[in-house]
Amino acid sequence: MRSQDSSGRLIKRRVWAIAAVAFLMLTGTVTLAQVVPSLQGNDNPMESKEAKPVPKWVIDDIRKMRNYPDQPPIIPHSIEGYQLTVNANRCLSCHRRELTEGSGAPMISVTHYMTREGQMLADVSPRRYFCTACHVPQADAKPLVPNIFKDMSELGFKPAGSEQ
């Protein structure tokens, strides 16, 4: 009889422990949800109001410094009216390997001529054909979130082989 009693108490203790943990998780989640600021702002999303003017595109045709390693280069010119479909890609009329000498445009990376397995192709890989999937024009607009990226050189690290 005593063994049955202790197992009943053990089950009750476990149920209470599980209930307590569930309660703490629930209240902790609610507390966290109240602390995290909304990304949408305080405006009513269903309210109709005037849209902000569309920012102007940066079209100075000057190559920009990249913000982080392996960042795809931005497009420093207007691409309005460019045809980019399965059958036509106007970007390649200047940036294709064979046409860069005449156009003066930078050649697309050799990685765009590779398959996923690293095999070289004679033409641009189909997975790299739609340029605007990675490369975008730059707008003259205030960033939505601040950029706090710091390059290694700004953090005090020196390139390998430099003086110590």
Secondary structure, DSSP 4 states (H G I P E B T S, - for coil): -HHHHHHHHHHHHHHHHHHHHHHHHHHHHHHHHHHSPPSS-SS-TT---PPPPPPPB--S--PPPPSSTTPPPPB-S--TT--BSSS-BTTHHHHSGGGHHHH-PPPPPGGGGB-TT--B-SS--GGG--GGGT--BPB----SS------GGGGT---TTS--
